[in-house]
Amino acid sequence: HYGENRYGGGTHTKTPLTSGAFALLKEIERVGIGLDLTHLSDEAFWQAVDAFAGVVLASHQNARRFVDDQRQFSDEQLKVVIERGGVIGAALDAWMLQPNFKRGVTQPEITLDRV
């Protein structure tokens, strides 16, 4: 999720996947579970899509081009999910949809059109 764990880096890290992550990916693929790429570090994202041949998705993800934060996916990352036939679900947090939003300071101005 956020930070590092036993399998690699999450949001706001630059940590790659650990060796244990590759065995886990093989098992997830073997049993036919989809892999949610949301919250992976950029490095871990690219390693995961290279190592995993199963279904991928991004359950709650937005575009970095609109709000520039590592938590959001780059256009290239979004394209990989789309090319692999994955699903991309929107995240409805104001900070992820409204540039320069500051929690407790900025009034959210989010509409469905923005989403």
Secondary structure, DSSP 8 states (H G I E B T S, - for coil): -BSEETTEEBBT------HHHHHHHHHHHHHT--EE-TTB-HHHHHHHHHH--S-EEESS--BTTTS--TTSB-HHHHHHHHHTT-EE-----HHHHSTT--TTTS-----TTT-
